[in-house]
Amino acid sequence: MSKTAIITGGSRGIGEAMSLKLGEMGYNVVINYRSESSKVLSDNIAEKIQKDYGVETLVVKADVSKYEDCENLVKAAVDKFGENIDVLINNAGITNNCNWIDIKREQYEAVINTNLMSFLHMTHLVLPHMVNHSSKDNQCCIVNTSSVGGLTGVINQADYCASKSGIIGLTRALALEFAGKGVRVNAIAPGMIMTDMLRGVNQDELNALAATIPQGFIGDVSDIAGAMEYILTAPYVTGQIISPNGGFVLQ
């Protein structure tokens, strides 16, 4: 029987690479998106996964910052693939890039609700569908996308860094709580990765950014998908924060 994976924010960038990797690994993939502009992207990813890897997919619109939308997302997954959920990738995230004097309350609340509260909502709803069938020999796994911002801090991103640090605390606490129940919980804290956010930056600025990284280059989304694959296939790894960052945090 095929296993089921849910990924939030799975329509673009790191989320797209993770969605495709899950399909390659043989999971039925539930891809969550929020905006209408992401629906076409999600549908295209789902179609590619089905065509290339022969597994089933489900595309579900949900604003995971809202508990009720998370309930609908999990229900849709269960209705399609059954009660057992094997993998949850909490990946949805946004940022403001605003200094703390000028930021508006609704801006930082949106970041915290999307980047952190959605992770709490989804784990709260999915874990019952994991512990009911997980064991030492049939492990379930949660992977949370954090950031080097949660490890080091970033100027003008206090709310973002707070949310990403919170994810690390959540990961470690849940890993301890569910280690004996066959559920592993880990996080990935990406460094500078080439996504849509950086594609609009000119080459001189990209070179300057790359120069701040000890390895001398900006990472690719495949680096993060590869870290996810490692976590999903490493039965003795839980409570870890894996950070593909080119040595950035060593400075």
C-alpha positions as CSV (number, residue, x, y, z in Angstrom):
1,M,0.0,0.0,0.0
2,S,1.3,3.4,-0.9
3,K,2.1,5.9,1.9
4,T,0.7,9.4,2.1
5,A,2.5,12.7,2.6
6,I,1.0,16.1,3.1
7,I,3.1,19.2,2.3
8,T,2.0,22.8,3.1
9,G,3.2,25.5,0.8
10,G,4.1,22.9,-1.8
11,S,3.5,24.9,-5.0
12,R,6.8,26.8,-5.5
13,G,10.4,27.1,-4.6
14,I,11.5,24.8,-1.9
15,G,8.0,23.4,-1.6
16,E,7.9,22.5,-5.2
17,A,11.2,20.6,-5.0
18,M,10.0,18.8,-1.9
19,S,6.7,17.9,-3.5
20,L,8.5,16.4,-6.5
21,K,10.9,14.5,-4.3
22,L,8.1,13.0,-2.3
23,G,6.6,11.7,-5.5
24,E,9.9,10.4,-6.6
25,M,10.1,8.5,-3.3
26,G,6.8,6.8,-4.0
27,Y,4.5,8.8,-1.7
28,N,1.0,9.8,-2.6
29,V,1.3,13.6,-2.3
30,V,-1.2,16.1,-0.9
31,I,-0.1,19.5,-2.1
32,N,-1.4,22.5,-0.2
33,Y,-1.6,26.0,-1.7
34,R,-3.2,29.3,-0.6
35,S,-3.5,31.9,-3.3
36,E,-5.3,31.4,-6.7
37,S,-2.0,32.3,-8.4
38,S,-0.5,29.1,-6.9
39,K,-3.3,26.8,-8.0
40,V,-2.0,26.4,-11.6
41,L,1.5,25.8,-10.2
42,S,0.1,23.2,-7.8
43,D,-1.9,21.5,-10.5
44,N,1.2,21.3,-12.8
45,I,3.3,19.8,-10.1
46,A,0.6,17.2,-9.3
47,E,0.3,16.3,-13.0
48,K,4.1,15.9,-13.3
49,I,4.3,13.7,-10.2
50,Q,1.5,11.4,-11.5
51,K,3.1,11.2,-14.9
52,D,6.7,10.7,-13.8
53,Y,6.3,8.6,-10.7
54,G,3.0,6.8,-11.0
55,V,1.6,7.9,-7.6
56,E,-1.6,9.7,-6.8
57,T,-1.8,13.4,-5.9
58,L,-4.3,15.7,-4.3
59,V,-4.3,19.5,-4.6
60,V,-6.0,21.4,-1.7
61,K,-6.5,25.1,-1.2
62,A,-6.2,26.1,2.4
63,D,-4.9,29.1,4.4
64,V,-3.0,27.0,7.0
65,S,-2.7,30.0,9.3
66,K,-6.4,29.2,10.2
67,Y,-7.2,26.1,12.2
68,E,-10.5,25.5,10.3
69,D,-8.6,25.4,7.0
70,C,-6.1,23.0,8.4
71,E,-9.0,20.7,9.4
72,N,-10.4,20.8,5.9
73,L,-7.0,20.0,4.4
74,V,-6.5,17.0,6.7
75,K,-10.0,15.8,6.1
76,A,-9.5,16.0,2.3
77,A,-6.3,14.0,2.6
78,V,-8.0,11.3,4.7
79,D,-11.1,11.2,2.5
80,K,-8.8,10.6,-0.5
81,F,-6.1,8.3,0.9
82,G,-7.4,6.9,4.1
83,E,-6.9,7.4,7.9
84,N,-3.2,6.8,7.9
85,I,-0.9,9.7,7.2
86,D,2.8,8.8,7.1
87,V,4.6,12.1,6.4
88,L,3.9,15.8,7.2
89,I,6.1,18.5,5.7
90,N,5.3,21.8,7.3
91,N,6.7,24.2,4.8
92,A,4.3,27.2,4.4
93,G,6.0,30.5,5.2
94,I,6.0,34.2,4.5
95,T,8.2,37.2,5.4
96,N,7.8,41.0,5.8
97,N,11.4,42.3,5.7
98,C,10.4,45.3,7.7
99,N,12.1,47.1,10.6
100,W,10.4,46.8,14.0
101,I,9.6,50.5,14.3
102,D,7.6,50.7,11.1
103,I,6.0,47.2,11.1
104,K,2.3,47.0,11.6
105,R,0.6,44.6,14.0
106,E,-1.3,42.8,11.2
107,Q,2.0,42.2,9.4
108,Y,3.8,40.4,12.2
109,E,0.7,38.6,13.2
110,A,0.4,37.2,9.6
111,V,4.0,36.0,9.8
112,I,3.6,34.3,13.1
113,N,0.2,32.8,12.2
114,T,1.5,31.4,8.8
115,N,5.1,30.4,9.8
116,L,4.5,29.0,13.3
117,M,0.8,28.7,14.2
118,S,0.2,26.7,11.0
119,F,2.8,24.2,12.1
120,L,1.1,23.8,15.5
121,H,-2.3,23.4,13.8
122,M,-1.1,20.8,11.3
123,T,0.8,18.7,13.8
124,H,-2.1,18.8,16.2
125,L,-4.4,17.5,13.5
126,V,-2.1,15.0,11.8
127,L,-0.4,13.3,14.7
128,P,-3.5,11.2,15.6
129,H,-3.4,9.8,12.1
130,M,0.3,8.9,12.7
131,V,0.4,7.4,16.1
132,N,-2.5,5.0,15.3
133,H,-0.3,3.0,12.9
134,S,3.3,4.0,13.6
135,S,5.9,1.8,15.2
136,K,9.6,1.2,15.4
137,D,9.4,-0.7,12.1
138,N,6.8,1.6,10.5
139,Q,7.9,5.1,11.4
140,C,6.0,8.2,10.5
141,C,7.8,11.5,10.1
142,I,7.3,15.2,10.4
143,V,9.7,17.6,8.8
144,N,9.5,21.3,9.6
145,T,11.0,24.0,7.5
146,S,12.8,26.5,9.7
147,S,15.6,28.9,8.6
148,V,19.1,30.0,9.5
149,G,17.2,33.1,10.6
150,G,16.0,31.0,13.5
151,L,19.6,30.2,14.4
152,T,21.3,33.5,13.9
153,G,18.8,36.3,13.5
154,V,18.4,38.6,10.4
155,I,18.1,42.4,10.3
156,N,14.6,43.7,9.6
157,Q,13.1,40.2,10.1
158,A,12.4,40.0,13.8
159,D,9.0,38.4,13.4
160,Y,10.3,35.9,10.8
161,C,13.2,34.9,13.0
162,A,10.9,34.6,16.0
163,S,8.7,32.2,14.0
164,K,11.6,30.2,12.8
165,S,13.1,29.9,16.3
166,G,9.7,28.8,17.5
167,I,9.7,26.0,14.9
168,I,13.0,24.7,16.3
169,G,11.6,24.6,19.8
170,L,8.4,22.9,18.6
171,T,10.5,20.3,16.7
172,R,12.6,19.3,19.7
173,A,9.7,19.1,22.1
174,L,7.6,17.0,19.8
175,A,10.5,14.7,18.9
176,L,10.9,14.0,22.6
177,E,7.2,13.5,23.2
178,F,6.7,11.1,20.3
179,A,10.0,9.3,20.0
180,G,8.6,6.2,21.7
181,K,5.5,6.2,19.6
182,G,7.2,5.7,16.2
183,V,7.0,9.3,15.1
184,R,10.2,11.2,14.2
185,V,10.2,15.0,14.2
186,N,13.0,17.0,12.6
187,A,13.6,20.4,11.0
188,I,15.5,21.8,8.1
189,A,17.0,25.3,8.5
190,P,17.9,26.4,5.0
191,G,20.5,29.1,4.4
192,M,20.5,31.3,1.3
193,I,18.7,29.4,-1.4
194,M,18.0,30.4,-5.0
195,T,14.2,30.9,-5.1
196,D,11.8,33.4,-6.7
197,M,12.9,35.9,-4.0
198,L,16.5,36.0,-5.4
199,R,15.8,35.6,-9.1
200,G,14.9,39.3,-9.4
201,V,18.3,40.3,-7.9
202,N,20.9,41.5,-10.4
203,Q,24.1,39.5,-10.8
204,D,26.4,41.9,-8.9
205,E,24.1,41.7,-5.9
206,L,24.0,37.9,-6.2
207,N,27.8,37.8,-6.3
208,A,27.9,40.0,-3.2
209,L,25.5,37.7,-1.4
210,A,27.5,34.6,-2.4
211,A,30.6,36.2,-1.1
212,T,29.1,36.2,2.4
213,I,28.9,32.4,2.3
214,P,32.1,30.4,3.1
215,Q,31.5,27.9,0.3
216,G,31.1,30.9,-2.1
217,F,27.8,30.1,-3.7
218,I,24.0,30.2,-3.1
219,G,22.2,26.9,-2.6
220,D,19.6,25.3,-4.7
221,V,16.2,24.0,-3.8
222,S,17.4,20.5,-4.5
223,D,19.7,20.9,-1.5
224,I,16.7,21.2,0.7
225,A,14.7,18.4,-1.0
226,G,17.8,16.2,-0.5
227,A,17.9,17.0,3.2
228,M,14.3,16.1,3.5
229,E,14.9,12.8,1.7
230,Y,17.7,12.0,4.1
231,I,15.5,12.7,7.1
232,L,12.7,10.5,5.8
233,T,15.1,7.6,5.2
234,A,17.1,7.9,8.5
235,P,15.3,5.8,11.1
236,Y,17.7,6.8,14.0
237,V,17.4,10.6,13.4
238,T,14.9,12.7,15.4
239,G,14.9,16.0,17.1
240,Q,17.6,17.3,14.7
241,I,18.0,20.7,13.0
242,I,19.7,20.1,9.7
243,S,20.9,23.3,8.1
244,P,22.2,23.3,4.5
245,N,23.8,26.8,4.5
246,G,27.2,26.6,2.9
247,G,28.9,27.3,6.2
248,F,27.1,30.6,6.8
249,V,26.3,30.0,10.4
250,L,29.9,29.2,11.2
251,Q,31.0,32.8,10.8
